[in-house]
Amino acid sequence: MADQDPAGISPLQQMVASGTGAVVTSLFMTPLDVVKVRLQSQRPSMASELMPSSRLWSLSYTKLPSSLQSTG
């Protein structure tokens, strides 16, 4: 290691780093994607069944701080 350039890494180190990153990403992201898809495929909540979607949007929009609401 002493004869290597301190700023660069070897091709073997690059392969190990990318392989480790891929494994870590798949271990964390796959379960989160499963949860996301299951939540999206559930029935809508009772609030959206009782109120039209345009009304829900206006309610959530009015709760925004005045600095974030459109002025036009």
mmCIF file of the N, C-alpha and C atoms, coordinates in Angstrom:
data_MODEL
# 
_entry.id   MODEL 
# 
loop_
_atom_site.group_PDB 
_atom_site.id 
_atom_site.type_symbol 
_atom_site.label_atom_id 
_atom_site.label_alt_id 
_atom_site.label_comp_id 
_atom_site.label_asym_id 
_atom_site.label_entity_id 
_atom_site.label_seq_id 
_atom_site.pdbx_PDB_ins_code 
_atom_site.Cartn_x 
_atom_site.Cartn_y 
_atom_site.Cartn_z 
_atom_site.occupancy 
_atom_site.B_iso_or_equiv 
_atom_site.pdbx_formal_charge 
_atom_site.auth_seq_id 
_atom_site.auth_comp_id 
_atom_site.auth_asym_id 
_atom_site.auth_atom_id 
_atom_site.pdbx_PDB_model_num 
ATOM 1   N N  . MET A 1 1  ? 0.810   -1.195 0.000  1.00 0.00 ? 1  MET A N  1 
ATOM 2   C CA . MET A 1 1  ? 0.000   0.000  0.000  1.00 0.00 ? 1  MET A CA 1 
ATOM 3   C C  . MET A 1 1  ? 0.850   1.253  0.000  1.00 0.00 ? 1  MET A C  1 
ATOM 4   N N  . ALA A 1 2  ? 2.063   1.165  0.491  1.00 0.00 ? 2  ALA A N  1 
ATOM 5   C CA . ALA A 1 2  ? 2.914   2.340  0.578  1.00 0.00 ? 2  ALA A CA 1 
ATOM 6   C C  . ALA A 1 2  ? 3.324   2.841  -0.793 1.00 0.00 ? 2  ALA A C  1 
ATOM 7   N N  . ASP A 1 3  ? 3.374   1.968  -1.805 1.00 0.00 ? 3  ASP A N  1 
ATOM 8   C CA . ASP A 1 3  ? 3.802   2.389  -3.126 1.00 0.00 ? 3  ASP A CA 1 
ATOM 9   C C  . ASP A 1 3  ? 2.647   2.912  -3.985 1.00 0.00 ? 3  ASP A C  1 
ATOM 10  N N  . GLN A 1 4  ? 1.419   2.867  -3.483 1.00 0.00 ? 4  GLN A N  1 
ATOM 11  C CA . GLN A 1 4  ? 0.263   3.349  -4.250 1.00 0.00 ? 4  GLN A CA 1 
ATOM 12  C C  . GLN A 1 4  ? 0.104   4.853  -4.083 1.00 0.00 ? 4  GLN A C  1 
ATOM 13  N N  . ASP A 1 5  ? -0.543  5.444  -5.068 1.00 0.00 ? 5  ASP A N  1 
ATOM 14  C CA . ASP A 1 5  ? -0.882  6.865  -5.000 1.00 0.00 ? 5  ASP A CA 1 
ATOM 15  C C  . ASP A 1 5  ? -1.920  7.056  -3.897 1.00 0.00 ? 5  ASP A C  1 
ATOM 16  N N  . PRO A 1 6  ? -1.690  7.941  -2.928 1.00 0.00 ? 6  PRO A N  1 
ATOM 17  C CA . PRO A 1 6  ? -2.635  8.101  -1.808 1.00 0.00 ? 6  PRO A CA 1 
ATOM 18  C C  . PRO A 1 6  ? -3.998  8.630  -2.234 1.00 0.00 ? 6  PRO A C  1 
ATOM 19  N N  . ALA A 1 7  ? -4.086  9.291  -3.379 1.00 0.00 ? 7  ALA A N  1 
ATOM 20  C CA . ALA A 1 7  ? -5.362  9.853  -3.810 1.00 0.00 ? 7  ALA A CA 1 
ATOM 21  C C  . ALA A 1 7  ? -6.214  8.845  -4.564 1.00 0.00 ? 7  ALA A C  1 
ATOM 22  N N  . GLY A 1 8  ? -5.618  7.774  -5.102 1.00 0.00 ? 8  GLY A N  1 
ATOM 23  C CA . GLY A 1 8  ? -6.368  6.826  -5.912 1.00 0.00 ? 8  GLY A CA 1 
ATOM 24  C C  . GLY A 1 8  ? -6.582  5.512  -5.178 1.00 0.00 ? 8  GLY A C  1 
ATOM 25  N N  . ILE A 1 9  ? -7.538  4.743  -5.667 1.00 0.00 ? 9  ILE A N  1 
ATOM 26  C CA . ILE A 1 9  ? -7.769  3.410  -5.107 1.00 0.00 ? 9  ILE A CA 1 
ATOM 27  C C  . ILE A 1 9  ? -7.629  2.390  -6.227 1.00 0.00 ? 9  ILE A C  1 
ATOM 28  N N  . SER A 1 10 ? -7.286  1.187  -5.842 1.00 0.00 ? 10 SER A N  1 
ATOM 29  C CA . SER A 1 10 ? -7.043  0.146  -6.835 1.00 0.00 ? 10 SER A CA 1 
ATOM 30  C C  . SER A 1 10 ? -8.360  -0.355 -7.434 1.00 0.00 ? 10 SER A C  1 
ATOM 31  N N  . PRO A 1 11 ? -8.294  -1.003 -8.594 1.00 0.00 ? 11 PRO A N  1 
ATOM 32  C CA . PRO A 1 11 ? -9.515  -1.567 -9.193 1.00 0.00 ? 11 PRO A CA 1 
ATOM 33  C C  . PRO A 1 11 ? -10.192 -2.583 -8.272 1.00 0.00 ? 11 PRO A C  1 
ATOM 34  N N  . LEU A 1 12 ? -9.413  -3.348 -7.521 1.00 0.00 ? 12 LEU A N  1 
ATOM 35  C CA . LEU A 1 12 ? -10.005 -4.307 -6.583 1.00 0.00 ? 12 LEU A CA 1 
ATOM 36  C C  . LEU A 1 12 ? -10.785 -3.583 -5.492 1.00 0.00 ? 12 LEU A C  1 
ATOM 37  N N  . GLN A 1 13 ? -10.230 -2.499 -4.978 1.00 0.00 ? 13 GLN A N  1 
ATOM 38  C CA . GLN A 1 13 ? -10.933 -1.721 -3.961 1.00 0.00 ? 13 GLN A CA 1 
ATOM 39  C C  . GLN A 1 13 ? -12.210 -1.099 -4.537 1.00 0.00 ? 13 GLN A C  1 
ATOM 40  N N  . GLN A 1 14 ? -12.156 -0.675 -5.778 1.00 0.00 ? 14 GLN A N  1 
ATOM 41  C CA . GLN A 1 14 ? -13.358 -0.129 -6.422 1.00 0.00 ? 14 GLN A CA 1 
ATOM 42  C C  . GLN A 1 14 ? -14.439 -1.195 -6.559 1.00 0.00 ? 14 GLN A C  1 
ATOM 43  N N  . MET A 1 15 ? -14.041 -2.410 -6.941 1.00 0.00 ? 15 MET A N  1 
ATOM 44  C CA . MET A 1 15 ? -15.015 -3.504 -7.084 1.00 0.00 ? 15 MET A CA 1 
ATOM 45  C C  . MET A 1 15 ? -15.627 -3.874 -5.740 1.00 0.00 ? 15 MET A C  1 
ATOM 46  N N  . VAL A 1 16 ? -14.800 -3.946 -4.704 1.00 0.00 ? 16 VAL A N  1 
ATOM 47  C CA . VAL A 1 16 ? -15.319 -4.288 -3.375 1.00 0.00 ? 16 VAL A CA 1 
ATOM 48  C C  . VAL A 1 16 ? -16.256 -3.195 -2.878 1.00 0.00 ? 16 VAL A C  1 
ATOM 49  N N  . ALA A 1 17 ? -15.885 -1.941 -3.083 1.00 0.00 ? 17 ALA A N  1 
ATOM 50  C CA . ALA A 1 17 ? -16.724 -0.830 -2.632 1.00 0.00 ? 17 ALA A CA 1 
ATOM 51  C C  . ALA A 1 17 ? -18.060 -0.808 -3.370 1.00 0.00 ? 17 ALA A C  1 
ATOM 52  N N  . SER A 1 18 ? -18.032 -1.007 -4.681 1.00 0.00 ? 18 SER A N  1 
ATOM 53  C CA . SER A 1 18 ? -19.291 -0.982 -5.425 1.00 0.00 ? 18 SER A CA 1 
ATOM 54  C C  . SER A 1 18 ? -20.165 -2.185 -5.092 1.00 0.00 ? 18 SER A C  1 
ATOM 55  N N  . GLY A 1 19 ? -19.547 -3.345 -4.893 1.00 0.00 ? 19 GLY A N  1 
ATOM 56  C CA . GLY A 1 19 ? -20.318 -4.532 -4.502 1.00 0.00 ? 19 GLY A CA 1 
ATOM 57  C C  . GLY A 1 19 ? -20.955 -4.359 -3.136 1.00 0.00 ? 19 GLY A C  1 
ATOM 58  N N  . THR A 1 20 ? -20.186 -3.800 -2.199 1.00 0.00 ? 20 THR A N  1 
ATOM 59  C CA . THR A 1 20 ? -20.725 -3.551 -0.858 1.00 0.00 ? 20 THR A CA 1 
ATOM 60  C C  . THR A 1 20 ? -21.861 -2.537 -0.915 1.00 0.00 ? 20 THR A C  1 
ATOM 61  N N  . GLY A 1 21 ? -21.699 -1.500 -1.708 1.00 0.00 ? 21 GLY A N  1 
ATOM 62  C CA . GLY A 1 21 ? -22.761 -0.503 -1.848 1.00 0.00 ? 21 GLY A CA 1 
ATOM 63  C C  . GLY A 1 21 ? -24.022 -1.093 -2.442 1.00 0.00 ? 21 GLY A C  1 
ATOM 64  N N  . ALA A 1 22 ? -23.863 -1.979 -3.417 1.00 0.00 ? 22 ALA A N  1 
ATOM 65  C CA . ALA A 1 22 ? -25.032 -2.612 -4.034 1.00 0.00 ? 22 ALA A CA 1 
ATOM 66  C C  . ALA A 1 22 ? -25.776 -3.494 -3.044 1.00 0.00 ? 22 ALA A C  1 
ATOM 67  N N  . VAL A 1 23 ? -25.018 -4.246 -2.240 1.00 0.00 ? 23 VAL A N  1 
ATOM 68  C CA . VAL A 1 23 ? -25.656 -5.130 -1.248 1.00 0.00 ? 23 VAL A CA 1 
ATOM 69  C C  . VAL A 1 23 ? -26.376 -4.312 -0.186 1.00 0.00 ? 23 VAL A C  1 
ATOM 70  N N  . VAL A 1 24 ? -25.729 -3.283 0.320  1.00 0.00 ? 24 VAL A N  1 
ATOM 71  C CA . VAL A 1 24 ? -26.350 -2.449 1.354  1.00 0.00 ? 24 VAL A CA 1 
ATOM 72  C C  . VAL A 1 24 ? -27.600 -1.768 0.807  1.00 0.00 ? 24 VAL A C  1 
ATOM 73  N N  . THR A 1 25 ? -27.522 -1.271 -0.420 1.00 0.00 ? 25 THR A N  1 
ATOM 74  C CA . THR A 1 25 ? -28.686 -0.624 -1.031 1.00 0.00 ? 25 THR A CA 1 
ATOM 75  C C  . THR A 1 25 ? -29.840 -1.606 -1.185 1.00 0.00 ? 25 THR A C  1 
ATOM 76  N N  . SER A 1 26 ? -29.542 -2.811 -1.641 1.00 0.00 ? 26 SER A N  1 
ATOM 77  C CA . SER A 1 26 ? -30.622 -3.783 -1.838 1.00 0.00 ? 26 SER A CA 1 
ATOM 78  C C  . SER A 1 26 ? -31.227 -4.221 -0.505 1.00 0.00 ? 26 SER A C  1 
ATOM 79  N N  . LEU A 1 27 ? -30.416 -4.296 0.539  1.00 0.00 ? 27 LEU A N  1 
ATOM 80  C CA . LEU A 1 27 ? -30.941 -4.705 1.842  1.00 0.00 ? 27 LEU A CA 1 
ATOM 81  C C  . LEU A 1 27 ? -31.849 -3.652 2.456  1.00 0.00 ? 27 LEU A C  1 
ATOM 82  N N  . PHE A 1 28 ? -31.569 -2.384 2.184  1.00 0.00 ? 28 PHE A N  1 
ATOM 83  C CA . PHE A 1 28 ? -32.383 -1.322 2.777  1.00 0.00 ? 28 PHE A CA 1 
ATOM 84  C C  . PHE A 1 28 ? -33.508 -0.860 1.859  1.00 0.00 ? 28 PHE A C  1 
ATOM 85  N N  . MET A 1 29 ? -33.259 -0.779 0.577  1.00 0.00 ? 29 MET A N  1 
ATOM 86  C CA . MET A 1 29 ? -34.249 -0.206 -0.324 1.00 0.00 ? 29 MET A CA 1 
ATOM 87  C C  . MET A 1 29 ? -35.346 -1.184 -0.711 1.00 0.00 ? 29 MET A C  1 
ATOM 88  N N  . THR A 1 30 ? -35.039 -2.447 -0.853 1.00 0.00 ? 30 THR A N  1 
ATOM 89  C CA . THR A 1 30 ? -36.067 -3.411 -1.245 1.00 0.00 ? 30 THR A CA 1 
ATOM 90  C C  . THR A 1 30 ? -37.205 -3.477 -0.220 1.00 0.00 ? 30 THR A C  1 
ATOM 91  N N  . PRO A 1 31 ? -36.912 -3.607 1.085  1.00 0.00 ? 31 PRO A N  1 
ATOM 92  C CA . PRO A 1 31 ? -38.030 -3.603 2.044  1.00 0.00 ? 31 PRO A CA 1 
ATOM 93  C C  . PRO A 1 31 ? -38.812 -2.290 2.040  1.00 0.00 ? 31 PRO A C  1 
ATOM 94  N N  . LEU A 1 32 ? -38.125 -1.166 1.855  1.00 0.00 ? 32 LEU A N  1 
ATOM 95  C CA . LEU A 1 32 ? -38.838 0.103  1.808  1.00 0.00 ? 32 LEU A CA 1 
ATOM 96  C C  . LEU A 1 32 ? -39.725 0.202  0.572  1.00 0.00 ? 32 LEU A C  1 
ATOM 97  N N  . ASP A 1 33 ? -39.275 -0.318 -0.542 1.00 0.00 ? 33 ASP A N  1 
ATOM 98  C CA . ASP A 1 33 ? -40.101 -0.327 -1.752 1.00 0.00 ? 33 ASP A CA 1 
ATOM 99  C C  . ASP A 1 33 ? -41.323 -1.219 -1.567 1.00 0.00 ? 33 ASP A C  1 
ATOM 100 N N  . VAL A 1 34 ? -41.159 -2.341 -0.885 1.00 0.00 ? 34 VAL A N  1 
ATOM 101 C CA . VAL A 1 34 ? -42.293 -3.232 -0.619 1.00 0.00 ? 34 VAL A CA 1 
ATOM 102 C C  . VAL A 1 34 ? -43.329 -2.510 0.242  1.00 0.00 ? 34 VAL A C  1 
ATOM 103 N N  . VAL A 1 35 ? -42.873 -1.831 1.275  1.00 0.00 ? 35 VAL A N  1 
ATOM 104 C CA . VAL A 1 35 ? -43.796 -1.085 2.143  1.00 0.00 ? 35 VAL A CA 1 
ATOM 105 C C  . VAL A 1 35 ? -44.502 0.000  1.349  1.00 0.00 ? 35 VAL A C  1 
ATOM 106 N N  . LYS A 1 36 ? -43.769 0.723  0.507  1.00 0.00 ? 36 LYS A N  1 
ATOM 107 C CA . LYS A 1 36 ? -44.358 1.791  -0.302 1.00 0.00 ? 36 LYS A CA 1 
ATOM 108 C C  . LYS A 1 36 ? -45.454 1.244  -1.212 1.00 0.00 ? 36 LYS A C  1 
ATOM 109 N N  . VAL A 1 37 ? -45.171 0.149  -1.888 1.00 0.00 ? 37 VAL A N  1 
ATOM 110 C CA . VAL A 1 37 ? -46.147 -0.425 -2.810 1.00 0.00 ? 37 VAL A CA 1 
ATOM 111 C C  . VAL A 1 37 ? -47.371 -0.924 -2.057 1.00 0.00 ? 37 VAL A C  1 
ATOM 112 N N  . ARG A 1 38 ? -47.177 -1.543 -0.919 1.00 0.00 ? 38 ARG A N  1 
ATOM 113 C CA . ARG A 1 38 ? -48.327 -2.030 -0.140 1.00 0.00 ? 38 ARG A CA 1 
ATOM 114 C C  . ARG A 1 38 ? -49.166 -0.887 0.384  1.00 0.00 ? 38 ARG A C  1 
ATOM 115 N N  . LEU A 1 39 ? -48.531 0.206  0.800  1.00 0.00 ? 39 LEU A N  1 
ATOM 116 C CA . LEU A 1 39 ? -49.303 1.364  1.253  1.00 0.00 ? 39 LEU A CA 1 
ATOM 117 C C  . LEU A 1 39 ? -50.072 2.001  0.101  1.00 0.00 ? 39 LEU A C  1 
ATOM 118 N N  . GLN A 1 40 ? -49.457 2.046  -1.070 1.00 0.00 ? 40 GLN A N  1 
ATOM 119 C CA . GLN A 1 40 ? -50.131 2.639  -2.220 1.00 0.00 ? 40 GLN A CA 1 
ATOM 120 C C  . GLN A 1 40 ? -51.285 1.783  -2.713 1.00 0.00 ? 40 GLN A C  1 
ATOM 121 N N  . SER A 1 41 ? -51.224 0.485  -2.492 1.00 0.00 ? 41 SER A N  1 
ATOM 122 C CA . SER A 1 41 ? -52.269 -0.387 -3.002 1.00 0.00 ? 41 SER A CA 1 
ATOM 123 C C  . SER A 1 41 ? -53.428 -0.566 -2.025 1.00 0.00 ? 41 SER A C  1 
ATOM 124 N N  . GLN A 1 42 ? -53.302 -0.003 -0.822 1.00 0.00 ? 42 GLN A N  1 
ATOM 125 C CA . GLN A 1 42 ? -54.391 -0.106 0.140  1.00 0.00 ? 42 GLN A CA 1 
ATOM 126 C C  . GLN A 1 42 ? -55.562 0.746  -0.305 1.00 0.00 ? 42 GLN A C  1 
ATOM 127 N N  . ARG A 1 43 ? -56.712 0.442  0.268  1.00 0.00 ? 43 ARG A N  1 
ATOM 128 C CA . ARG A 1 43 ? -57.895 1.251  -0.010 1.00 0.00 ? 43 ARG A CA 1 
ATOM 129 C C  . ARG A 1 43 ? -57.674 2.665  0.492  1.00 0.00 ? 43 ARG A C  1 
ATOM 130 N N  . PRO A 1 44 ? -58.312 3.639  -0.121 1.00 0.00 ? 44 PRO A N  1 
ATOM 131 C CA . PRO A 1 44 ? -58.177 5.020  0.366  1.00 0.00 ? 44 PRO A CA 1 
ATOM 132 C C  . PRO A 1 44 ? -58.719 5.146  1.785  1.00 0.00 ? 44 PRO A C  1 
ATOM 133 N N  . SER A 1 45 ? -58.230 6.119  2.491  1.00 0.00 ? 45 SER A N  1 
ATOM 134 C CA . SER A 1 45 ? -58.672 6.311  3.875  1.00 0.00 ? 45 SER A CA 1 
ATOM 135 C C  . SER A 1 45 ? -60.124 6.780  3.897  1.00 0.00 ? 45 SER A C  1 
ATOM 136 N N  . MET A 1 46 ? -60.712 6.731  5.064  1.00 0.00 ? 46 MET A N  1 
ATOM 137 C CA . MET A 1 46 ? -62.104 7.148  5.216  1.00 0.00 ? 46 MET A CA 1 
ATOM 138 C C  . MET A 1 46 ? -62.269 8.631  4.907  1.00 0.00 ? 46 MET A C  1 
ATOM 139 N N  . ALA A 1 47 ? -61.275 9.448  5.194  1.00 0.00 ? 47 ALA A N  1 
ATOM 140 C CA . ALA A 1 47 ? -61.388 10.885 4.937  1.00 0.00 ? 47 ALA A CA 1 
ATOM 141 C C  . ALA A 1 47 ? -61.562 11.160 3.452  1.00 0.00 ? 47 ALA A C  1 
ATOM 142 N N  . SER A 1 48 ? -60.848 10.438 2.606  1.00 0.00 ? 48 SER A N  1 
ATOM 143 C CA . SER A 1 48 ? -60.987 10.687 1.177  1.00 0.00 ? 48 SER A CA 1 
ATOM 144 C C  . SER A 1 48 ? -62.294 10.122 0.633  1.00 0.00 ? 48 SER A C  1 
ATOM 145 N N  . GLU A 1 49 ? -62.883 9.147  1.310  1.00 0.00 ? 49 GLU A N  1 
ATOM 146 C CA . GLU A 1 49 ? -64.179 8.625  0.871  1.00 0.00 ? 49 GLU A CA 1 
ATOM 147 C C  . GLU A 1 49 ? -65.306 9.581  1.239  1.00 0.00 ? 49 GLU A C  1 
ATOM 148 N N  . LEU A 1 50 ? -65.142 10.300 2.339  1.00 0.00 ? 50 LEU A N  1 
ATOM 149 C CA . LEU A 1 50 ? -66.188 11.205 2.801  1.00 0.00 ? 50 LEU A CA 1 
ATOM 150 C C  . LEU A 1 50 ? -66.123 12.564 2.125  1.00 0.00 ? 50 LEU A C  1 
ATOM 151 N N  . MET A 1 51 ? -64.936 12.950 1.643  1.00 0.00 ? 51 MET A N  1 
ATOM 152 C CA . MET A 1 51 ? -64.737 14.266 1.089  1.00 0.00 ? 51 MET A CA 1 
ATOM 153 C C  . MET A 1 51 ? -64.163 14.149 -0.322 1.00 0.00 ? 51 MET A C  1 
ATOM 154 N N  . PRO A 1 52 ? -64.612 14.929 -1.262 1.00 0.00 ? 52 PRO A N  1 
ATOM 155 C CA . PRO A 1 52 ? -64.021 14.880 -2.597 1.00 0.00 ? 52 PRO A CA 1 
ATOM 156 C C  . PRO A 1 52 ? -62.547 15.290 -2.551 1.00 0.00 ? 52 PRO A C  1 
ATOM 157 N N  . SER A 1 53 ? -61.776 14.790 -3.493 1.00 0.00 ? 53 SER A N  1 
ATOM 158 C CA . SER A 1 53 ? -60.346 15.046 -3.476 1.00 0.00 ? 53 SER A CA 1 
ATOM 159 C C  . SER A 1 53 ? -60.029 16.533 -3.628 1.00 0.00 ? 53 SER A C  1 
ATOM 160 N N  . SER A 1 54 ? -60.860 17.279 -4.354 1.00 0.00 ? 54 SER A N  1 
ATOM 161 C CA . SER A 1 54 ? -60.601 18.714 -4.496 1.00 0.00 ? 54 SER A CA 1 
ATOM 162 C C  . SER A 1 54 ? -60.739 19.412 -3.152 1.00 0.00 ? 54 SER A C  1 
ATOM 163 N N  . ARG A 1 55 ? -61.655 18.935 -2.333 1.00 0.00 ? 55 ARG A N  1 
ATOM 164 C CA . ARG A 1 55 ? -61.844 19.522 -1.006 1.00 0.00 ? 55 ARG A CA 1 
ATOM 165 C C  . ARG A 1 55 ? -60.658 19.179 -0.111 1.00 0.00 ? 55 ARG A C  1 
ATOM 166 N N  . LEU A 1 56 ? -60.142 17.961 -0.225 1.00 0.00 ? 56 LEU A N  1 
ATOM 167 C CA . LEU A 1 56 ? -58.975 17.583 0.567  1.00 0.00 ? 56 LEU A CA 1 
ATOM 168 C C  . LEU A 1 56 ? -57.784 18.452 0.197  1.00 0.00 ? 56 LEU A C  1 
ATOM 169 N N  . TRP A 1 57 ? -57.622 18.722 -1.095 1.00 0.00 ? 57 TRP A N  1 
ATOM 170 C CA . TRP A 1 57 ? -56.499 19.546 -1.513 1.00 0.00 ? 57 TRP A CA 1 
ATOM 171 C C  . TRP A 1 57 ? -56.627 20.954 -0.939 1.00 0.00 ? 57 TRP A C  1 
ATOM 172 N N  . SER A 1 58 ? -57.811 21.510 -0.959 1.00 0.00 ? 58 SER A N  1 
ATOM 173 C CA . SER A 1 58 ? -57.963 22.875 -0.462 1.00 0.00 ? 58 SER A CA 1 
ATOM 174 C C  . SER A 1 58 ? -57.725 22.937 1.034  1.00 0.00 ? 58 SER A C  1 
ATOM 175 N N  . LEU A 1 59 ? -58.097 21.882 1.753  1.00 0.00 ? 59 LEU A N  1 
ATOM 176 C CA . LEU A 1 59 ? -57.833 21.871 3.188  1.00 0.00 ? 59 LEU A CA 1 
ATOM 177 C C  . LEU A 1 59 ? -56.344 21.810 3.476  1.00 0.00 ? 59 LEU A C  1 
ATOM 178 N N  . SER A 1 60 ? -55.625 20.946 2.768  1.00 0.00 ? 60 SER A N  1 
ATOM 179 C CA . SER A 1 60 ? -54.195 20.837 3.019  1.00 0.00 ? 60 SER A CA 1 
ATOM 180 C C  . SER A 1 60 ? -53.468 22.086 2.545  1.00 0.00 ? 60 SER A C  1 
ATOM 181 N N  . TYR A 1 61 ? -53.987 22.729 1.507  1.00 0.00 ? 61 TYR A N  1 
ATOM 182 C CA . TYR A 1 61 ? -53.352 23.933 0.984  1.00 0.00 ? 61 TYR A CA 1 
ATOM 183 C C  . TYR A 1 61 ? -53.509 25.094 1.950  1.00 0.00 ? 61 TYR A C  1 
ATOM 184 N N  . THR A 1 62 ? -54.648 25.198 2.598  1.00 0.00 ? 62 THR A N  1 
ATOM 185 C CA . THR A 1 62 ? -54.865 26.319 3.513  1.00 0.00 ? 62 THR A CA 1 
ATOM 186 C C  . THR A 1 62 ? -54.037 26.183 4.774  1.00 0.00 ? 62 THR A C  1 
ATOM 187 N N  . LYS A 1 63 ? -53.539 24.993 5.077  1.00 0.00 ? 63 LYS A N  1 
ATOM 188 C CA . LYS A 1 63 ? -52.721 24.813 6.269  1.00 0.00 ? 63 LYS A CA 1 
ATOM 189 C C  . LYS A 1 63 ? -51.263 25.211 6.045  1.00 0.00 ? 63 LYS A C  1 
ATOM 190 N N  . LEU A 1 64 ? -50.894 25.531 4.790  1.00 0.00 ? 64 LEU A N  1 
ATOM 191 C CA . LEU A 1 64 ? -49.529 25.950 4.508  1.00 0.00 ? 64 LEU A CA 1 
ATOM 192 C C  . LEU A 1 64 ? -49.263 27.322 5.108  1.00 0.00 ? 64 LEU A C  1 
ATOM 193 N N  . PRO A 1 65 ? -48.038 27.569 5.535  1.00 0.00 ? 65 PRO A N  1 
ATOM 194 C CA . PRO A 1 65 ? -47.698 28.911 5.997  1.00 0.00 ? 65 PRO A CA 1 
ATOM 195 C C  . PRO A 1 65 ? -47.875 29.908 4.862  1.00 0.00 ? 65 PRO A C  1 
ATOM 196 N N  . SER A 1 66 ? -48.170 31.138 5.195  1.00 0.00 ? 66 SER A N  1 
ATOM 197 C CA . SER A 1 66 ? -48.441 32.152 4.176  1.00 0.00 ? 66 SER A CA 1 
ATOM 198 C C  . SER A 1 66 ? -47.240 32.370 3.269  1.00 0.00 ? 66 SER A C  1 
ATOM 199 N N  . SER A 1 67 ? -46.050 32.117 3.757  1.00 0.00 ? 67 SER A N  1 
ATOM 200 C CA . SER A 1 67 ? -44.852 32.315 2.920  1.00 0.00 ? 67 SER A CA 1 
ATOM 201 C C  . SER A 1 67 ? -44.784 31.284 1.797  1.00 0.00 ? 67 SER A C  1 
ATOM 202 N N  . LEU A 1 68 ? -45.458 30.128 1.933  1.00 0.00 ? 68 LEU A N  1 
ATOM 203 C CA . LEU A 1 68 ? -45.406 29.086 0.922  1.00 0.00 ? 68 LEU A CA 1 
ATOM 204 C C  . LEU A 1 68 ? -46.603 29.118 -0.036 1.00 0.00 ? 68 LEU A C  1 
ATOM 205 N N  . GLN A 1 69 ? -47.664 29.832 0.336  1.00 0.00 ? 69 GLN A N  1 
ATOM 206 C CA . GLN A 1 69 ? -48.844 29.899 -0.520 1.00 0.00 ? 69 GLN A CA 1 
ATOM 207 C C  . GLN A 1 69 ? -48.587 30.826 -1.692 1.00 0.00 ? 69 GLN A C  1 
ATOM 208 N N  . SER A 1 70 ? -49.249 30.539 -2.805 1.00 0.00 ? 70 SER A N  1 
ATOM 209 C CA . SER A 1 70 ? -49.041 31.372 -3.988 1.00 0.00 ? 70 SER A CA 1 
ATOM 210 C C  . SER A 1 70 ? -49.727 32.716 -3.782 1.00 0.00 ? 70 SER A C  1 
ATOM 211 N N  . THR A 1 71 ? -49.155 33.732 -4.367 1.00 0.00 ? 71 THR A N  1 
ATOM 212 C CA . THR A 1 71 ? -49.725 35.068 -4.214 1.00 0.00 ? 71 THR A CA 1 
ATOM 213 C C  . THR A 1 71 ? -50.579 35.464 -5.412 1.00 0.00 ? 71 THR A C  1 
ATOM 214 N N  . GLY A 1 72 ? -50.533 34.672 -6.482 1.00 0.00 ? 72 GLY A N  1 
ATOM 215 C CA . GLY A 1 72 ? -51.270 35.040 -7.687 1.00 0.00 ? 72 GLY A CA 1 
ATOM 216 C C  . GLY A 1 72 ? -52.555 34.360 -7.725 1.00 0.00 ? 72 GLY A C  1 
# 
